[in-house]
């Protein structure tokens, strides 16, 4: 039986608890995006500080579901929550097997520009990752989600476009700096990360 994954996104602060609660929506996990879970999923939204809408770069139909399903659901159940659009499996964009399989269906992988355009349509930042190429890129997603929930005027956060065209963090605050900046996080929330 599936159980939500709990992930600690903010460093523990013994004197004052400060947390970020992130909800991940992943169209590629089809059984959790099925109609059966439509009544259950909204239960994870109320305490969310950020919603990460993840799609599979090697499956263009998952990007289509961002507008068709996830944007409306998020606006209905947690309209004031930060949204981030996450393109997963960016390594498959150049994978020969994936390209051949998609070409058989007259499709291509989702380009960076397509993902970025969708992010603009839903008013969300866009970032890509590849667990295959780097565990750090997945970790960066959670750093971006955490920082998105912190005061927007934070001058320590800079983003730049790398040669591969993916958004990356060019400067991440050190742990003490991150703890100092975390004072604007919501109080009295449980640490959790719901993956659906």
C-alpha positions in Angstrom: 0.0 0.0 0.0 1.3 3.5 -0.9 2.1 5.9 1.9 3.1 9.5 1.6 6.9 10.1 1.6 8.0 12.4 4.4 11.0 14.6 3.5 12.5 17.2 5.8 12.9 20.3 3.6 14.1 22.8 6.2 16.8 22.4 8.8 15.5 21.6 12.3 15.5 24.7 14.6 15.2 23.7 18.3 14.3 27.2 19.5 11.6 28.0 17.0 10.0 25.5 14.6 10.1 26.6 10.9 9.0 24.3 8.2 8.0 24.1 4.5 5.3 21.7 3.5 5.5 20.7 -0.2 3.0 18.7 -2.1 4.3 17.0 -5.3 1.9 16.3 -8.1 3.3 13.8 -10.6 1.2 12.9 -13.7 3.6 10.1 -14.5 2.5 8.2 -11.5 -0.8 7.4 -13.2 -2.6 5.5 -10.4 -2.4 8.6 -8.1 -3.6 10.9 -10.8 -6.5 8.6 -11.6 -10.1 9.6 -10.8 -10.1 7.2 -7.9 -7.8 9.6 -6.0 -9.6 12.8 -7.0 -11.4 12.8 -3.6 -8.3 11.9 -1.6 -5.7 14.2 -3.1 -7.2 17.4 -1.9 -6.6 16.3 1.7 -2.9 16.9 1.3 -3.3 20.5 0.1 -4.5 22.7 3.0 -1.1 22.9 4.8 1.0 23.1 1.7 3.5 25.9 1.4 4.5 24.9 -2.1 3.1 22.6 -4.8 5.6 21.0 -7.2 3.9 20.0 -10.4 6.2 17.4 -11.9 6.0 16.1 -15.5 8.1 13.6 -17.5 10.1 15.4 -20.3 10.1 12.1 -22.3 6.2 11.9 -22.2 4.7 15.1 -23.8 1.2 14.1 -22.6 2.3 14.6 -19.0 2.9 18.3 -19.8 -0.6 18.6 -21.2 -2.1 17.4 -17.9 -0.6 20.5 -16.1 -3.2 22.8 -17.6 -6.0 20.1 -18.0 -5.9 18.8 -14.5 -3.4 20.2 -12.0 -3.6 24.0 -12.4 -7.4 24.0 -11.8 -7.2 21.6 -8.8 -4.5 23.7 -7.2 -6.4 26.9 -7.7 -9.5 25.3 -6.2 -7.9 23.7 -3.1 -4.9 25.9 -2.3 -5.1 29.1 -4.4 -2.5 31.0 -2.3 0.2 28.3 -2.5 3.4 28.7 -4.4 3.5 26.6 -7.5 6.7 25.3 -9.2 6.7 23.4 -12.5 9.3 20.7 -12.6 10.5 18.9 -15.7 11.8 15.5 -14.7 14.1 13.1 -16.6 15.8 15.8 -18.6 18.5 13.3 -19.5 16.0 11.5 -21.7 15.7 14.5 -24.0 18.8 13.3 -25.8 18.5 9.5 -25.1 18.5 7.6 -28.4 16.0 5.0 -27.3 13.5 7.6 -26.1 13.9 9.6 -29.3 13.2 6.6 -31.5 10.2 5.6 -29.4 8.7 9.1 -29.5 9.4 9.4 -33.2 7.4 6.2 -33.8 4.4 8.1 -32.4 5.4 11.3 -34.2 6.3 13.0 -31.0 9.4 14.7 -29.5 10.5 15.2 -25.9 9.3 18.3 -24.2 11.8 21.1 -24.9 13.0 23.6 -22.3 11.1 26.3 -24.1 7.9 24.3 -24.0 8.2 23.7 -20.3 9.1 27.4 -19.7 6.1 28.5 -21.7 3.8 26.2 -19.7 5.3 27.6 -16.5 4.4 31.2 -17.7 0.8 30.1 -18.5 0.4 28.9 -14.9 2.4 31.7 -13.4 5.1 29.4 -11.9 8.8 29.2 -12.0 10.2 26.4 -14.1 13.1 24.1 -13.3 14.4 20.8 -14.7 16.1 17.9 -13.1 17.6 14.5 -13.9 18.0 12.0 -11.1 20.0 9.8 -13.6 22.6 12.5 -14.2 22.8 14.1 -10.8 21.3 13.6 -7.4 22.1 17.2 -6.7 19.7 18.4 -9.4 16.8 16.7 -7.6 18.0 18.2 -4.3 18.1 21.6 -6.0 14.4 21.3 -6.7 13.6 21.1 -3.0 16.0 24.0 -2.3 14.1 26.1 -4.9 10.8 25.1 -3.4 12.0 26.0 0.1 13.4 29.3 -1.1 10.2 30.1 -3.0 8.3 30.0 0.3 10.8 32.4 1.9 10.6 36.1 1.5 10.8 37.0 -2.2 13.1 39.9 -1.5 15.9 37.5 -0.5 19.0 38.8 -2.3 21.0 35.6 -1.7 19.0 33.7 -4.4 20.3 34.0 -8.0 19.3 31.9 -11.0 21.1 31.6 -14.2 20.7 29.6 -17.4 23.4 27.0 -17.9 24.9 25.9 -21.2 22.5 23.0 -21.3 19.6 25.4 -21.0 18.3 24.2 -17.7 17.6 26.6 -14.8 20.0 26.0 -12.0 20.9 27.7 -8.8 24.1 29.6 -9.3 24.5 30.5 -5.7 22.9 28.7 -2.8 23.3 30.2 0.7 25.3 28.2 3.1 23.5 26.3 5.9 23.8 29.1 8.5 22.6 31.6 5.9 19.7 29.4 5.0 18.8 29.1 8.7 18.9 32.9 9.1 16.7 33.5 6.0 14.2 30.8 7.2 12.7 33.2 9.7 9.9 34.1 7.2 8.7 30.5 6.9 5.3 29.6 8.2 5.2 28.7 11.8 3.6 25.7 13.6 3.5 23.4 10.6 4.5 19.8 10.5 7.4 18.8 8.3 6.1 16.7 5.4 6.3 16.1 1.7 3.3 14.5 0.1 4.1 12.7 -3.2 1.1 12.0 -5.4 
